């Protein structure tokens, strides 16, 4: 709705006479609640978060939490009123493909201020820079970075368990070894969200080893390194430094 080239700066511009029937907005992979809190015009909407349905293995990268009876009516009421809406599980926005500005062909990732300094043109090839979500939020925001909305629903930033396992052993999440370990942990410990959010670290350590348990501890506490995505290129969330992995710490 608020993409750089959508043509809309307000909900009213987008939905016109249907605006009174809009009750919630979805944060998207490249933004999270704190980014949306900066835009006061969104205060009256519930924030929800959903996964892309075309990638079954990645369902749950983002999710909306409910504390309701399992029915359409209850879910509808929660989204409309916020009653029974427990918050969201979010992708780290920096990992989204369009978080920062940039030009993928020239491997150039830019901050909004750098884009402005270059006049919106790639300093390498001269073509137009692709504007990211962070830049767009800055254009729409009427509150400072770091603003916390009073009474806002809670949120958690997570990454899929295969990525945690891969980061812990220095391998890709889609590799055979990582996928085999992933399936084993699901069978032994239970659902992925339980492993990422609730199961005691000692239980995870016994089942998966100290490295994976430490990775989940860091994830839960937000102790991660964020490398932002840009112009269709995914960013990265790093749980361990290259030195830690090479040293086997």
C-alpha positions as CSV (number, residue, x, y, z in Angstrom):
1,X,0.0,0.0,0.0
2,X,2.8,2.4,0.9
3,X,5.4,1.2,-1.5
4,X,7.7,3.9,-3.1
5,X,5.8,3.7,-6.4
6,X,2.3,2.9,-5.1
7,X,1.1,6.4,-5.5
8,X,-0.5,6.4,-2.0
9,X,0.6,8.2,1.1
10,X,-2.5,7.5,3.2
11,X,-5.0,4.8,3.7
12,X,-7.7,7.1,2.5
13,X,-6.0,7.7,-0.8
14,X,-5.8,4.0,-1.4
15,X,-9.2,2.8,-0.3
16,X,-11.3,6.0,-0.6
17,X,-14.9,5.4,0.5
18,X,-14.0,1.9,1.7
19,X,-11.5,3.2,4.3
20,X,-14.0,2.8,7.2
21,X,-14.0,-0.9,6.5
22,X,-10.2,-1.3,6.9
23,X,-9.3,-2.5,10.4
24,X,-5.8,-3.8,10.1
25,X,-2.6,-3.4,8.2
26,X,0.1,-6.1,7.5
27,X,3.7,-5.2,8.3
28,X,5.3,-7.1,5.5
29,X,8.7,-8.8,5.5
30,X,10.7,-5.6,5.3
31,X,9.1,-3.7,8.1
32,X,8.1,-4.4,11.7
33,X,5.9,-2.7,14.3
34,X,8.4,-0.1,15.5
35,X,8.7,1.1,11.9
36,X,4.9,1.4,11.6
37,X,4.6,3.1,15.0
38,X,6.4,6.1,13.6
39,X,3.4,6.8,11.3
40,X,0.7,8.2,13.6
41,X,-2.0,7.8,10.8
42,X,-1.7,4.0,11.4
43,X,-2.5,4.2,15.1
44,X,-6.1,3.3,14.6
45,X,-5.3,0.0,12.8
46,X,-4.4,-3.3,14.2
47,X,-1.0,-4.6,13.1
48,X,-0.9,-8.1,11.8
49,X,1.8,-10.2,10.2
50,X,1.5,-13.0,7.6
51,X,3.7,-15.3,5.7
52,X,3.9,-15.8,1.9
53,X,1.6,-18.7,1.0
54,X,3.6,-19.6,-2.1
55,X,6.5,-21.0,-0.1
56,X,5.2,-23.8,2.1
57,X,8.6,-24.5,3.9
58,X,8.6,-20.8,5.0
59,X,5.1,-20.6,6.4
60,X,5.4,-19.1,9.8
61,X,8.3,-16.8,9.1
62,X,5.8,-14.2,10.2
63,X,2.6,-14.9,12.1
64,X,-0.2,-13.2,14.0
65,X,-0.8,-14.4,17.6
66,X,-4.4,-14.9,18.8
67,X,-5.9,-15.7,22.2
68,X,-9.4,-16.7,21.0
69,X,-11.7,-19.5,20.4
70,X,-10.9,-21.2,17.1
71,X,-13.5,-19.7,14.8
72,X,-13.7,-17.3,12.0
73,X,-16.0,-15.0,14.0
74,X,-13.5,-14.8,16.8
75,X,-10.6,-14.1,14.5
76,X,-12.5,-11.4,12.7
77,X,-13.4,-9.7,15.9
78,X,-9.8,-9.8,17.1
79,X,-8.6,-8.2,13.9
80,X,-11.3,-5.6,13.9
81,X,-11.1,-4.6,17.6
82,X,-7.8,-5.9,18.9
83,X,-9.5,-7.9,21.6
84,X,-7.9,-11.3,21.6
85,X,-5.1,-10.2,19.3
86,X,-1.9,-11.2,21.1
87,X,0.7,-9.6,18.9
88,X,2.9,-10.7,16.0
89,X,5.9,-12.8,15.1
90,X,8.1,-10.9,12.7
91,X,10.9,-11.4,10.3
92,X,13.9,-9.2,11.1
93,X,13.0,-6.4,8.7
94,X,16.6,-6.0,7.7
95,X,16.4,-9.5,6.2
96,X,13.7,-8.4,3.8
97,X,14.6,-7.9,0.1
98,X,13.7,-4.2,0.1
99,X,14.7,-2.9,3.5
100,X,17.4,-0.4,2.4
101,X,17.9,1.5,-0.8
102,X,20.3,0.2,-3.4
103,X,21.1,-1.1,-6.8
104,X,21.6,-4.9,-6.9
105,X,23.4,-5.0,-10.2
106,X,26.1,-2.8,-8.8
107,X,26.0,-4.5,-5.4
108,X,25.3,-1.2,-3.8
109,X,23.3,-0.9,-0.5
110,X,22.6,2.7,0.6
111,X,21.0,4.5,3.5
112,X,18.3,7.1,2.7
113,X,20.7,9.9,3.3
114,X,23.2,8.4,0.9
115,X,20.5,8.1,-1.8
116,X,19.6,11.8,-1.3
117,X,23.3,12.7,-1.6
118,X,23.5,10.8,-4.9
119,X,20.3,12.4,-6.2
120,X,18.5,9.1,-6.4
121,X,21.0,7.8,-9.0
122,X,23.4,4.9,-8.6
123,X,26.9,6.4,-8.4
124,X,28.3,3.4,-10.2
125,X,26.1,3.1,-13.3
126,X,23.9,6.2,-13.1
127,X,20.6,4.3,-13.1
128,X,17.7,4.9,-10.7
129,X,18.2,3.6,-7.2
130,X,15.5,1.3,-5.8
131,X,14.0,2.9,-2.8
132,X,13.6,0.7,0.3
133,X,11.1,0.4,3.0
134,X,13.3,2.2,5.6
135,X,13.5,5.2,3.2
136,X,9.7,5.2,2.6
137,X,9.0,5.0,6.4
138,X,11.2,8.1,6.8
139,X,9.1,9.9,4.2
140,X,5.8,9.1,5.9
141,X,6.9,9.3,9.5
142,X,5.8,12.0,11.9
143,X,7.5,10.4,14.9
144,X,11.3,9.9,15.6
145,X,13.1,6.6,15.1
146,X,12.8,4.6,18.4
147,X,9.3,5.8,19.2
148,X,7.3,3.3,21.2
149,X,3.5,3.4,20.8
150,X,1.7,3.4,24.2
151,X,-0.3,0.2,24.6
152,X,1.0,-1.4,21.4
153,X,0.7,-5.2,21.0
154,X,3.9,-7.1,21.7
155,X,6.0,-8.6,18.9
156,X,8.9,-11.0,18.6
157,X,11.6,-11.1,15.9
158,X,12.5,-14.6,14.9
159,X,14.2,-16.5,12.1
160,X,13.3,-20.0,10.9
161,X,14.8,-22.9,12.8
162,X,16.8,-24.3,9.8
163,X,18.5,-20.9,9.6
164,X,19.4,-21.1,13.3
165,X,20.8,-24.6,12.8
166,X,22.7,-23.5,9.7
167,X,24.1,-20.5,11.4
168,X,25.3,-22.6,14.3
169,X,27.3,-25.0,12.1
170,X,28.3,-22.6,9.4
171,X,26.2,-24.3,6.7
172,X,23.3,-23.3,4.5
173,X,19.8,-23.8,5.8
174,X,18.7,-25.8,2.8
175,X,21.6,-28.3,3.0
176,X,21.0,-32.0,3.6
177,X,22.8,-32.1,7.0
178,X,20.9,-29.1,8.3
179,X,17.5,-30.4,7.1
180,X,18.1,-33.7,8.6
181,X,18.9,-32.1,12.0
182,X,15.9,-29.9,11.6
183,X,13.5,-32.8,11.2
184,X,15.1,-34.7,14.1
185,X,14.6,-31.7,16.4
186,X,11.0,-31.4,15.4
187,X,10.4,-35.0,16.1
188,X,12.2,-34.9,19.5
189,X,11.3,-31.4,20.8
190,X,8.0,-30.5,19.1
191,X,6.7,-27.7,16.9
192,X,9.2,-25.1,15.5
193,X,7.7,-22.1,17.3
194,X,7.9,-24.0,20.6
195,X,11.6,-24.6,20.1
196,X,12.3,-21.0,19.0
197,X,10.2,-19.3,21.7
198,X,9.4,-21.5,24.7
199,X,11.3,-24.7,25.3
200,X,13.9,-24.3,28.0
201,X,17.4,-23.8,26.7
202,X,18.7,-26.7,28.7
203,X,16.3,-29.0,27.0
204,X,17.4,-27.7,23.6
205,X,21.1,-28.1,24.6
206,X,20.5,-31.7,25.5
207,X,18.8,-32.4,22.2
208,X,20.7,-30.2,19.8
209,X,24.0,-29.3,21.4
210,X,25.4,-26.1,23.0
211,X,25.9,-24.2,19.8
212,X,22.2,-24.4,18.6
213,X,21.0,-23.6,22.2
214,X,23.3,-20.6,22.3
215,X,22.0,-19.5,18.9
216,X,18.4,-19.7,20.1
217,X,19.3,-17.8,23.3
218,X,20.8,-15.0,21.2
219,X,17.8,-15.0,18.9
220,X,15.4,-14.7,21.8
221,X,17.3,-11.8,23.3
222,X,17.8,-10.0,20.0
223,X,21.6,-10.4,20.2
224,X,22.1,-10.7,16.4
225,X,24.0,-8.9,13.7
226,X,21.8,-7.5,11.0
227,X,22.9,-7.1,7.4
228,X,20.2,-5.3,5.5
229,X,18.7,-6.4,2.2
230,X,18.2,-4.1,-0.8
231,X,16.8,-4.0,-4.3
232,X,15.5,-7.6,-4.3
233,X,18.5,-9.0,-2.5
234,X,17.7,-10.7,0.9
235,X,19.6,-9.4,3.9
236,X,21.2,-11.7,6.5
237,X,20.8,-12.2,10.3
238,X,24.0,-13.5,11.9
239,X,24.0,-15.3,15.2
240,X,27.7,-16.1,15.3
241,X,30.8,-14.2,14.0
242,X,33.1,-15.9,11.5
243,X,35.7,-16.0,14.3
244,X,33.4,-17.9,16.6
245,X,32.5,-20.4,13.9
246,X,36.2,-21.0,12.8
247,X,37.2,-21.3,16.5
248,X,34.4,-23.7,17.2
249,X,33.2,-21.6,20.1
